[in-house]
Amino acid sequence: MPDYCFYTQGKQTVALARLSVNRAADLLAQGYKKEVEEVHAADEKQAIARFADIRKDNAIDRHNFLAGAGTMPWIGVLTALAAFLFWRKK
């Protein structure tokens, strides 16, 4: 099973075997951008499916991180407010 590299232009993605140097040069000349992800797959169809899974997982991770990063300060503020009110009553 060969390793595949990915090239994107807009929403179009092309998977190439890593050894396809001439085709890669042609895609770069056409304005495609080489992506950093590389996968080991049986064929191009499976490689593109795996690439889509990787991108989907990255988007989910980014969303989850930002959701946690936005909520944690509010938890800290509410905890400080509750502590202030608790100590003020005594």
N, CA, C and O of each residue as an XYZ file, in Angstrom:
360
protein
N       0.850     -1.176      0.000
C       0.000      0.000      0.000
C       0.893      1.236      0.000
O       1.773      1.374      0.850
N       0.664      2.127     -0.952
C       1.506      3.324     -1.040
C       1.057      4.430     -0.086
O      -0.057      4.408      0.438
N       1.941      5.383      0.122
C       1.614      6.588      0.875
C       1.048      7.614     -0.097
O       1.500      7.721     -1.237
N       0.062      8.360      0.360
C      -0.576      9.364     -0.490
C      -0.391     10.747      0.108
O      -0.467     10.927      1.324
N      -0.145     11.723     -0.758
C      -0.088     13.132     -0.412
C      -1.348     13.788     -0.976
O      -1.973     13.262     -1.898
N      -1.710     14.931     -0.416
C      -2.935     15.597     -0.848
C      -2.639     17.003     -1.339
O      -1.790     17.715     -0.803
N      -3.368     17.372     -2.370
C      -3.268     18.700     -2.959
C      -4.682     19.261     -3.062
O      -5.590     18.581     -3.539
N      -4.867     20.502     -2.614
C      -6.196     21.098     -2.648
C      -6.172     22.421     -3.402
O      -5.177     23.146     -3.411
N      -7.294     22.701     -4.026
C      -7.526     23.987     -4.664
C      -9.002     24.280     -4.451
O      -9.864     23.641     -5.054
N      -9.287     25.244     -3.596
C     -10.679     25.504     -3.232
C     -11.225     24.312     -2.462
O     -10.665     23.922     -1.437
N     -12.309     23.738     -2.948
C     -12.886     22.564     -2.291
C     -12.506     21.262     -2.989
O     -12.962     20.189     -2.595
N     -11.683     21.351     -4.010
C     -11.272     20.159     -4.749
C      -9.994     19.589     -4.133
O      -9.026     20.314     -3.902
N     -10.004     18.285     -3.872
C      -8.854     17.604     -3.286
C      -8.421     16.472     -4.206
O      -9.243     15.711     -4.715
N      -7.108     16.380     -4.408
C      -6.540     15.331     -5.242
C      -5.545     14.554     -4.387
O      -4.720     15.146     -3.691
N      -5.628     13.225     -4.444
C      -4.680     12.359     -3.743
C      -3.704     11.792     -4.758
O      -4.104     11.277     -5.803
N      -2.423     11.891     -4.441
C      -1.387     11.345     -5.321
C      -0.461     10.454     -4.518
O      -0.159     10.729     -3.357
N      -0.015      9.379     -5.156
C       1.025      8.564     -4.526
C       2.253      9.452     -4.352
O       2.557     10.281     -5.209
N       2.941      9.274     -3.256
C       4.066     10.146     -2.944
C       5.148     10.094     -4.015
O       5.916     11.045     -4.158
N       5.223      9.016     -4.759
C       6.255      8.875     -5.777
C       5.881      9.546     -7.107
O       6.695      9.548     -8.030
N       4.689     10.108     -7.230
C       4.248     10.770     -8.465
C       4.765     12.207     -8.493
O       3.992     13.152     -8.338
N       6.053     12.366     -8.689
C       6.692     13.679     -8.618
C       6.261     14.567     -9.784
O       5.992     15.752     -9.587
N       6.193     14.013    -10.993
C       5.822     14.813    -12.162
C       4.393     15.341    -12.053
O       4.137     16.512    -12.333
N       3.473     14.483    -11.650
C       2.071     14.898    -11.492
C       1.944     15.941    -10.381
O       1.149     16.873    -10.498
N       2.723     15.791     -9.303
C       2.697     16.761     -8.207
C       3.172     18.125     -8.694
O       2.593     19.150     -8.335
N       4.217     18.141     -9.505
C       4.715     19.413    -10.056
C       3.660     20.056    -10.949
O       3.507     21.278    -10.941
N       2.936     19.256    -11.711
C       1.868     19.782    -12.563
C       0.753     20.420    -11.724
O       0.255     21.496    -12.054
N       0.373     19.747    -10.646
C      -0.688     20.289     -9.788
C      -0.253     21.592     -9.134
O      -1.035     22.540     -9.060
N       0.984     21.648     -8.660
C       1.483     22.883     -8.061
C       1.504     24.023     -9.080
O       1.218     25.170     -8.738
N       1.841     23.706    -10.320
C       1.847     24.715    -11.374
C       0.434     25.208    -11.685
O       0.255     26.347    -12.116
N      -0.558     24.360    -11.471
C      -1.950     24.731    -11.711
C      -2.556     25.514    -10.550
O      -3.703     25.954    -10.636
N      -1.801     25.693     -9.469
C      -2.301     26.475     -8.340
C      -2.780     25.660     -7.158
O      -3.348     26.216     -6.218
N      -2.567     24.372     -7.182
C      -2.944     23.535     -6.042
C      -1.965     23.766     -4.895
O      -0.808     24.129     -5.108
N      -2.449     23.548     -3.684
C      -1.614     23.706     -2.495
C      -1.383     22.326     -1.884
O      -2.330     21.556     -1.722
N      -0.142     22.009     -1.547
C       0.163     20.717     -0.933
C      -0.205     20.768      0.542
O       0.184     21.690      1.259
N      -0.947     19.784      0.979
C      -1.336     19.679      2.382
C      -0.282     18.904      3.162
O       0.477     18.134      2.575
N      -0.225     19.097      4.477
C       0.788     18.431      5.290
C       0.439     16.982      5.604
O       1.324     16.188      5.922
N      -0.841     16.628      5.519
C      -1.255     15.271      5.847
C      -0.821     14.283      4.772
O      -0.891     14.566      3.576
N      -0.380     13.136      5.223
C      -0.067     12.010      4.341
C      -0.660     10.764      4.980
O      -0.605     10.602      6.199
N      -1.225      9.885      4.162
C      -1.825      8.658      4.691
C      -1.334      7.453      3.907
O      -0.857      7.568      2.778
N      -1.465      6.315      4.530
C      -1.112      5.027      3.948
C      -2.431      4.336      3.619
O      -3.185      3.995      4.530
N      -2.726      4.121      2.332
C      -4.022      3.563      1.933
C      -3.863      2.652      0.718
O      -2.842      2.677      0.030
N      -4.890      1.854      0.473
C      -4.861      0.912     -0.648
C      -5.022      1.613     -1.993
O      -4.373      1.242     -2.971
N      -5.886      2.625     -2.042
C      -6.091      3.348     -3.298
C      -6.448      4.802     -3.011
O      -6.566      5.209     -1.855
N      -6.618      5.581     -4.080
C      -6.886      7.012     -3.938
C      -8.216      7.281     -3.239
O      -8.323      8.217     -2.446
N      -9.220      6.473     -3.527
C     -10.540      6.672     -2.931
C     -10.483      6.533     -1.408
O     -11.054      7.350     -0.686
N      -9.794      5.502     -0.925
C      -9.648      5.324      0.519
C      -8.786      6.414      1.131
O      -9.025      6.834      2.263
N      -7.785      6.873      0.391
C      -6.916      7.945      0.887
C      -7.704      9.232      1.070
O      -7.543      9.922      2.076
N      -8.560      9.562      0.099
C      -9.364     10.780      0.208
C     -10.379     10.663      1.335
O     -10.646     11.645      2.027
N     -10.951      9.473      1.532
C     -11.887      9.263      2.640
C     -11.175      9.456      3.975
O     -11.729     10.065      4.890
N      -9.955      8.943      4.092
C      -9.188      9.110      5.332
C      -8.823     10.580      5.550
O      -8.856     11.063      6.682
N      -8.477     11.291      4.480
C      -8.167     12.712      4.561
C      -9.381     13.493      5.069
O      -9.240     14.386      5.904
N     -10.566     13.158      4.567
C     -11.799     13.816      5.024
C     -12.034     13.539      6.509
O     -12.451     14.433      7.245
N     -11.768     12.306      6.954
C     -11.909     11.969      8.373
C     -10.935     12.780      9.230
O     -11.301     13.262     10.302
N      -9.706     12.927      8.760
C      -8.709     13.695      9.503
C      -9.152     15.148      9.628
O      -9.072     15.729     10.710
N      -9.612     15.730      8.542
C     -10.073     17.124      8.568
C     -11.283     17.291      9.477
O     -11.385     18.282     10.200
N     -12.209     16.317      9.444
C     -13.401     16.379     10.298
C     -12.999     16.309     11.769
O     -13.516     17.067     12.589
N     -12.077     15.401     12.107
C     -11.605     15.291     13.487
C     -10.919     16.575     13.944
O     -11.098     16.997     15.086
N     -10.140     17.197     13.067
C      -9.482     18.462     13.413
C     -10.501     19.560     13.686
O     -10.333     20.347     14.618
N     -11.557     19.618     12.879
C     -12.599     20.628     13.080
C     -13.328     20.402     14.397
O     -13.629     21.359     15.111
N     -13.613     19.150     14.726
C     -14.282     18.830     15.996
C     -13.389     19.196     17.172
O     -13.862     19.778     18.148
N     -12.096     18.861     17.093
C     -11.161     19.199     18.162
C     -11.066     20.714     18.361
O     -11.055     21.195     19.494
N     -10.998     21.462     17.256
C     -10.921     22.922     17.339
C     -12.178     23.486     18.004
O     -12.092     24.361     18.866
N     -13.341     22.980     17.599
C     -14.597     23.447     18.186
C     -14.655     23.134     19.679
O     -15.035     23.992     20.476
N     -14.284     21.919     20.063
C     -14.320     21.536     21.469
C     -13.351     22.369     22.302
O     -13.672     22.750     23.428
N     -12.175     22.654     21.761
C     -11.207     23.471     22.480
C     -11.751     24.882     22.696
O     -11.669     25.423     23.798
N     -12.304     25.469     21.640
C     -12.826     26.829     21.765
C     -14.031     26.883     22.695
O     -14.210     27.871     23.406
N     -14.854     25.848     22.704
C     -15.998     25.817     23.611
C     -15.520     25.768     25.058
O     -16.077     26.448     25.920
N     -14.498     24.974     25.328
C     -13.949     24.903     26.686
C     -13.230     26.176     27.069
O     -13.322     26.617     28.215
N     -12.511     26.779     26.126
C     -11.777     28.002     26.406
C     -12.720     29.160     26.686
O     -12.370     30.078     27.428
N     -13.898     29.130     26.109
C     -14.876     30.188     26.363
C     -15.620     30.009     27.665
O     -16.043     30.994     28.272
N     -15.790     28.781     28.109
C     -16.572     28.516     29.316
C     -15.746     28.601     30.594
O     -16.261     29.006     31.636
N     -14.509     28.235     30.530
C     -13.691     28.191     31.744
C     -13.566     29.551     32.433
O     -13.650     29.587     33.661
N     -13.373     30.658     31.741
C     -13.328     31.945     32.450
C     -14.636     32.263     33.163
O     -14.625     32.819     34.261
N     -15.763     31.913     32.543
C     -17.043     32.168     33.213
C     -17.175     31.345     34.490
O     -17.708     31.833     35.486
N     -16.707     30.128     34.473
C     -16.742     29.297     35.686
C     -15.883     29.927     36.766
O     -16.271     29.948     37.934
N     -14.721     30.439     36.390
C     -13.851     31.109     37.360
C     -14.484     32.358     37.934
O     -14.386     32.602     39.136
N     -15.132     33.155     37.096
C     -15.790     34.378     37.565
C     -16.934     34.035     38.505
O     -17.076     34.655     39.559
N     -17.746     33.060     38.140
C     -18.866     32.668     39.003
C     -18.387     32.085     40.325
O     -19.005     32.322     41.362
N     -17.312     31.336     40.305
C     -16.747     30.782     41.536
C     -16.238     31.910     42.437
O     -16.470     31.894     43.645
N     -15.554     32.874     41.856
C     -15.050     34.014     42.642
C     -16.211     34.815     43.222
O     -16.142     35.247     44.373
N     -17.273     35.022     42.450
C     -18.436     35.744     42.940
C     -19.113     34.988     44.079
O     -19.497     35.587     45.084
N     -19.259     33.681     43.924
C     -19.869     32.874     44.988
C     -19.009     32.914     46.246
O     -19.546     33.015     47.349
N     -17.704     32.837     46.109
C     -16.811     32.901     47.270
C     -16.908     34.264     47.940
O     -16.929     34.347     49.168
N     -16.967     35.335     47.153
C     -17.087     36.681     47.712
C     -18.377     36.814     48.513
O     -18.360     37.320     49.635
N     -19.499     36.363     47.945
C     -20.793     36.435     48.641
C     -20.810     35.564     49.887
O     -21.396     35.944     50.901
N     -20.180     34.414     49.823
C     -20.141     33.505     50.972
C     -19.352     34.128     52.114
O     -19.798     34.090     53.261
N     -18.196     34.698     51.825
C     -17.356     35.294     52.868
C     -17.950     36.589     53.377
O     -17.709     36.961     54.525
N     -18.714     37.282     52.564
C     -19.316     38.545     52.973
C     -20.427     38.318     54.005
O     -20.623     39.157     54.884
N     -21.152     37.207     53.914
C     -22.250     36.906     54.843
C     -21.750     36.629     56.255
O     -22.469     36.896     57.217
N     -20.555     36.109     56.402
C     -20.047     35.762     57.744
C     -19.618     36.935     58.494
O     -19.169     36.810     59.633
